[in-house]
Each structure stands twice: as structure tokens, then as C-alpha cells.
Amino acid sequence: MGASVSEPEPPSVSARWRAVFRIEIPICAATVVYGVVAPEHYVWKMFGITADTGHRYLVFQAASTVSTLLVWFYGRVLFAPSIDLRTFRYLQEGMAIGDLGILALSAYLAIEGHPDPATLVAQVVLAGLWGGLRVAFLLTHR
């Protein structure tokens, strides 16, 4: 019998990029805690309105989604022994689209709503920063 030929390892995400994207996990976790602990404050800062039951529900629902996808799932992926590059690219493409959505919605809110200016600027800066990092990752990992 001949020696067994092992399959080559599929391309994976580098330790450098893992470290960069891991920074998002505590940011997202803090956002979830903020929304759950102080939904009225969150609604006031984002929209300049007093929260009612419907607003609180939507903040809690968003916090649930962010905690599940961007804290638990994303954290599991980023701390996995290896990350399939193609799958991670798909995830980053989707998240980049989400960052664009946040930027567009921030523009809408600036025109139609009454957000706290510092809160809106912080949201735009973070979405722009992470969107830019995602584009850099995607352009260097084709």
C-alpha cells in the first residue's frame, strides 16, 4: 500500500484579520446591553422621541438579533480553530451590505428624524469604519 495523500488545507482567515474583526464582538455586546438595560434612552438618543411599548419591543428584538448573530455566532466563527475563507467572505459581504444600510438609514434619520447629533455621528463613523475594513478584507481576499 502506498502512503496516503492528505488533502490540502483550505484557505483560512489570517490571525491578523481575526484580531481585527474580534474587536466588533465587545462593541456589539455593549450595544446589546445598552438596548436591553436602557431602551428608553436608546430610543431618545436615536430618534428624539419617547419610547412606548412598541419602540421598546423593537429595541429588544434588535438586541436579540444582534446578540445571536453578531455576538454569539460571529464570536464562535472568529474563535474557531480555522475559518473557511469562502464562507467568511460571504459573511463579510453580507455585513458590508448591512453597513451600507446603516449609512443610508442614518442619512434618512438625519433628514426625517430628530436624533442626537453625537449618537448619529458615532453610528455613521462605526458603520463607515467597519464597512471600510470589510471592503479592504474582501479586496485582499479574492
C-alpha positions in Angstrom: 0.0 0.0 0.0 1.2 3.5 -0.8 1.4 6.4 1.5 -1.9 8.2 2.0 -2.2 11.6 0.3 -3.7 14.2 2.6 -6.0 16.8 1.3 -4.5 20.3 1.2 -5.8 22.7 3.9 -8.5 25.1 2.5 -7.6 28.8 2.7 -8.3 30.2 6.1 -8.6 33.7 7.6 -5.3 35.0 9.0 -4.7 35.7 12.7 -4.4 39.4 11.9 -7.8 39.7 10.3 -9.3 37.6 13.1 -7.9 40.0 15.6 -9.3 43.0 13.7 -12.8 41.5 13.4 -12.8 40.3 17.0 -12.9 43.9 18.1 -16.5 44.0 16.9 -17.7 41.5 19.4 -17.4 43.6 22.6 -18.8 46.6 20.6 -21.8 44.6 19.6 -22.2 43.1 23.1 -22.1 46.6 24.6 -24.8 47.8 22.2 -27.0 44.9 23.2 -26.6 45.6 26.9 -27.4 49.3 26.3 -30.5 48.5 24.4 -31.7 45.9 27.0 -30.9 48.0 30.0 -31.9 51.4 28.8 -34.3 51.1 25.8 -35.9 54.5 26.6 -32.6 56.2 26.5 -31.6 54.4 23.3 -34.8 55.5 21.6 -34.5 59.1 22.8 -30.9 59.3 21.5 -31.6 57.7 18.2 -35.0 59.2 17.4 -35.5 62.1 19.7 -38.9 60.6 20.9 -40.2 59.0 24.0 -40.3 55.2 23.8 -43.6 53.3 24.1 -44.2 49.6 24.3 -43.8 49.2 20.5 -40.5 51.0 20.5 -39.1 49.0 23.4 -40.2 45.8 21.7 -38.3 46.8 18.5 -35.2 47.7 20.5 -35.4 44.3 22.4 -35.9 42.5 19.1 -32.9 44.2 17.5 -30.8 43.4 20.6 -31.9 39.7 20.4 -30.8 39.6 16.8 -27.5 41.4 17.4 -26.7 39.2 20.4 -27.4 36.0 18.5 -25.7 36.8 15.2 -23.0 39.3 16.0 -22.0 38.3 19.5 -22.6 34.5 19.8 -22.4 33.3 16.1 -19.7 35.8 14.9 -17.7 35.1 18.1 -17.9 31.4 17.6 -16.7 31.8 14.0 -13.8 34.2 14.9 -12.6 32.0 17.7 -12.9 28.7 15.7 -9.7 26.7 15.1 -10.0 27.5 11.4 -12.4 29.6 9.3 -13.2 28.7 5.7 -12.2 31.7 3.7 -15.1 31.5 1.1 -17.7 31.2 3.9 -16.1 34.1 5.8 -16.1 36.2 2.7 -19.8 35.6 2.2 -20.4 36.7 5.8 -18.3 39.8 5.4 -20.1 40.7 2.1 -23.4 40.5 3.9 -22.1 42.6 6.8 -20.8 45.2 4.4 -24.2 45.4 2.8 -25.6 45.9 6.3 -23.1 48.7 6.9 -24.3 50.4 3.8 -27.8 50.0 5.0 -26.9 51.6 8.3 -25.3 54.5 6.5 -28.3 55.0 4.2 -30.7 54.8 7.2 -28.6 57.3 9.1 -28.9 59.8 6.3 -32.7 59.2 6.3 -32.8 59.7 10.0 -30.7 62.9 9.8 -33.3 64.3 7.4 -36.5 63.0 8.7 -35.9 62.4 12.4 -34.5 64.1 15.5 -31.5 62.1 16.5 -28.9 63.2 19.0 -26.2 64.5 16.7 -23.3 62.8 18.6 -25.1 59.5 18.6 -25.8 59.7 14.8 -22.2 60.7 14.1 -20.9 57.7 16.2 -23.2 55.4 14.3 -22.0 56.7 10.9 -18.4 56.6 11.9 -18.6 53.0 13.1 -20.6 51.8 10.1 -18.1 53.6 7.8 -15.1 52.2 9.6 -16.3 48.6 9.7 -17.6 48.8 6.2 -14.3 50.1 5.0 -12.4 47.3 6.8 -14.7 44.7 5.3 -14.1 46.1 1.8 -10.3 46.1 2.4 -10.6 42.4 3.6 -12.7 41.5 0.6 -10.4 43.2 -1.9 -7.3 41.5 -0.5 -9.0 38.0 -0.3 -10.4 37.3 -3.7 
